[in-house]
Amino acid sequence: MILGRDSNPGLAKTPFGWFRLEAARLEGGRLNLTILGNKQLPPTTDDIRIIQRAMALLSDVKVWNKDDDRNCPSNPQKWSVFCALMQATQEVSGGVHYRQPALQAVREVVNEVGGTRVNKHRLMDYNNHPDTTLNDIHNMLRVAQTRLAERLR
């Protein structure tokens, strides 16, 4: 659970993903939560910034890690798409939320374009596939960013 700040809603992690936390009350030693579970979190401008930062981290093939294992070291010399998104999420929102709308939007695009390139771990599998190019990664991130921007309107 992450309480909201600056008039933004909080977040609650469930077995089904991250959802909007409407209220959190401590009453008599009992924590009562109201979670909006009928839909995923709507995007915010932070989600656009997350995608933009991930693209900046993946600016050149020289800094792209094509051998991702989903373990993201601190201060890496190279970035996989997964680790770039994790770093960008940390920088922009102050914490990593695996079901952040930006990350969900990227996963949705990978579902569409990944085909046989993805299996168990979509972002890692797509990143590591021998046919995936950095241009493919950039295009995927641009499509996700465009969709998030459309949802913000």
N, C-alpha and C positions, 0 to 999 in steps of 0.2 A: 504494500500500500504506500502510495506517495501522496501526501496532502498537496492541494493546489497552492499556487502562489500567484501574486499579482493578478487576482481575479480570474485566473485560469482554473479549470476543474482539476480535481485530483485524479489519480489513477489507482486502479485495483487490479492485481493480477489474479486471474482465476485459472482453473485447468483449461479453459477455452480461449485464453488470450487476455490482453489488457483491455479494460473497459473503464468508462467514466465513473468516477467516484462522486456521487451526488452529495453524500453526507457521511460523517463519521462522528459518533457520539459515544462517550464513555459514561455509562449509567450504572452506578452500583457495582463497579468492578467488572462490568460486562461491556464489551465493545460492540456497538450496533452500527452496521454499515448499510448504506443504501447505494447499490450499484446499478447503473443503467446498463443492463445486460442484453438489451434487444438489438444493439448494433455496436460496431467497433467505434473507437474514438474518432471524431472528426479531425481532419488535419488543421494545423495552425501554420502561421508563417514560419514557426520554428522547423516544421517538416520540410519546407522549401529550402531553408538554410542548411538543414542536414544534408540534403541531396547535393546542394551546391558545394558544401565543404568536402563531401566525399569525392566529388568530381575533381576538386582542387588537389586533394591528396593523391588521386590517381591521374595526375596531369600528364605523365609520360610513361612510356613502356619501360624506361629504366627504373622506375619506382613501383612497378606493378609486380606483385608476388603471384606467380602462376601456380604455386604449389601450396595452396592454403590448407591448413589443418584445423581451422577455426580456433586456434590458440593465438591470441593477439599479444605479442610482446610489447612492453613499453619502449618507446623510442625506436621503432623499427626503421630499417633502411628502405624496406619495400612494403607495399600495402596490397592485400587482397581486397576484393570488393566487400567481403564480410567485415574485415578489420577496419577498412576505411569508413564503413557505415557505423560501426561501433564507436570509433574514435570521434566521428562527426557528431553522433548522438550525444556522447559524453560532453564534448565541447559546447554544443549548442544548448542542451537541456539540463546538463549537470548530472546526468545519470543515464545508464543504458537500460532501455526498455525494448525487449525483443519484439513486441507487438506495436511499437511506435508506428503511427500511420505512414511515415516515410518508409520505414522498412517493409511494412505490409504492401505498400504500393510497388516497391521494387520486386518483392516476391510475386505479386500478381503479374507483373510484366515478364518475369522469368518463367512463370507458368505458361505464358503464351508463346514466348520465343524460344524457350529452352529445349523443347522436344526431347530427343533422346540424350541430350547433354545433362539432364538432371535426373536424380534418383532420390536418395534419402535426404541430403542436405542441399537444398536448391542453390543457395548462393555459392557455397563452396564448390559444388559439382559444376555449375555453369562457369565459374571463375577458372577452374582447373582443367576444363575440357580442352583437348588439343585444338579443336576448331574455333574456340572462342578467342576473339581478338580484343585488344583494348578499345578499338572502335565499337565493337559490339557492346562492351561494358558501358562506354559513354552513351551510346544510343539508348540502351536500356535505362540508364539513369535519367536521360533527358525525357523519355516517354513517361517515366514515373513522376518526374517533376511537373510536366505538363498536366498530367491527370490530377495531381494534388492541387495545382493552381486552379484548375477548372472546378474542383470541389470546393475551393475557398470562395468562389464567386457567389 
